[in-house]
Structures are given as C-alpha cells and as structure tokens.
Amino acid sequence: MRIIKSIIELKARIIIKEVNCVILQRKIYNKLLEWKEECKGTKAILIEGARRIGKSTVCEEFGKNEYRSCLITL
C-alpha cells in the first residue's frame, strides 16, 4: 500500500511539473511570435534566464515551427 501511494504521489508531481512547463513555454512562445511580427527580421533577440528552465528547447521549437532553417548558438 505504501509503495502504491508513493507511485501515485510521484505521478502527480510529474503531471504538475509537465503542466507548469507547458504553460511557461506557451508564454515565451507567444512573446517570440510578437517579436517576430514586430521586427520582421531586422533585429536579433537575446534570451536570458536561469539555468535549465527550457530556454534552448523553446527556441529550437520556435525555430523549427516558424522558420525554414535556424541556427542556435549556446
């Protein structure tokens, strides 16, 4: 019974983490779409933030979805 309870709690934490991650990615993704529309390719963008929060991941997804080709330098 104790093991089952631990597994259920772990799954709940993972689901909550996934939901939070998706929400954050949508917010930054929308900001990137706004930047794309505003600048129309005339300005670069610098994304700064804490380590390991998904900056590179969301940039890769944005590049794949919104452009024919993209280059991301870390």
Secondary structure by P-SEA (a helix, b strand, c coil): caaaaaaaaaaaaaaaaaaaaaaaaaaaaaaaaaaaaaacccbbbbbbbcccccaaaaaaaaaacccccccccc
